[in-house]
Amino acid sequence: MSTEKKQAPKENLTWKINYLAAQVGEKTHMQTALIAASRAKYQKIHSNAKTNIEKDTEALKADLYKARKLKLETKLHQARKELKSTLKKAKTNEIPKQVRKIKTARESLKNSSEEENKEKPSKKKFTKEDLEQFEKELTILKSIDLDTLAERTLKSKLRKHETLKNEELIKELIESFLTAEKTEDQLTQNIESRLVANKLVLADLNEILKAFQNIIRGNIEKIEKHKADELKRKEAEEAKKRKAEEEAKKPTVKKIRTKGTGNSEFVESLGGGAAYDENEDENFKKIYEGEKKPNRPGQRQRRKQWEEMYGREANHVSSEFKKREEKRLANPNYKPKKKPTPKPTPKPTPKHDSEHKKSDGPAEPVHPSWEAKRMQEEMMSKALSGKGLSNNKIVFDDSD
């Protein structure tokens, strides 16, 4: 079995830089680094070993310089790769544009004789020299070395940056790693400037420069945010203390013991007046029983309201009309059903008039069963009232 040595875990340079910066006294946004630095400082002060503080700070600054240098080198390696990929994208976008330029130049040269005869010449004229230049630019664009271009652009941007150009770490980085020199050919310079002017490349360069600045001077945005959060926390604590002091200064209201027949120590009411009656309170039922919402009106009632408000434009009316039209178009013999008109209620007439009319007019033919039932009811009513012959008693003599 082959014994393989385990690789040592990679050092977290970002945390180390922030930790050393906090020990030296520089600003940092990392809370864990600040806590660790304060602990280390406390241990140094309270330890029995005699240490020179000035020498310790110098050693810490040297360690911080080395850590930042190592971090910048790794970041530069990543930046080269990222910038190369974005330049490749810009190159793929730029080649078809150059091909279109060559095509338009050739077409313009072919049609130059025809355009001279016309009254209105074309906006732009191309010559043979322009065509040759475009073709040369295309060959340069296809054969351009993106690694050297990325190195060259990083070198120029770092040297021109306001804050980074004066840093010793950046100067050392440029001298040791970015050795590519500027080209003297004007056409290659033009092609390189066109590639660097791409939106994607510019955005990538801004991110790289920002990362370099954060390594050397700390993440300024996060430091400012951390400061603002600390201020807000302090203001909230001060407001809480002030509120507590104001509440402490307020005079405390003592409970007065009322003299009465009972042994209760409670005050009848805050005002000292009559006892509270919940039946007289208007808001009692609303709070404890809740407000009863009125019932929702029914569908017919709602439709009536909509008809009053919108008329024929109401949804249910317009939908019925549309359905009727669809049926009519589908079936030419379709006739809509007429709504039954409500019959007018007859006015009540007096009894004597109705009886008189009945007697005057000829009797309508009635079913025999209905006539028999009617006669039975009349006989029963006469018998009960005493007007009928059924109430006469028949007396039998003894002789019979």
Buried (B, 14 or more C-beta within 10 A) or exposed (E): EEEEEEEEEEEEBBBBBBBBBBBBEBBBBBEEBBEBBEEBBEEEEEEEEEEEEEEEEEEBBEBBEEBBBBBBBEBBEEBBEBBBEBBEBBBEEBEEEBEEBBEBBEEBBEEBEEEEEEEEEEEEEBEEEBBEBBBEBBEBBEEBEBEBBBBBBBBBBBEEBEEBEEBEBBBEBBEEBBEBEEBEEEBBEEBBEBBBEBEEBEEBBEEBBEBBBBBBBBBEEEBEEBEEEEEEEEEEEEEEEEEEEEEEEEEEEEEEEEEEEEEEEEEEEEEEEEEEEEEEEEEEEEEEEEEEEEEEEEEEEEBEEBBEEEEEEBEEBEEEEEEEEEEEEEEEEEEEEEEEEEEEEEEEEEEEEEEEEEEEEEEEEEEEEEEEEEEEEEEEEBEEEEEBEEEEEEEEEEEE
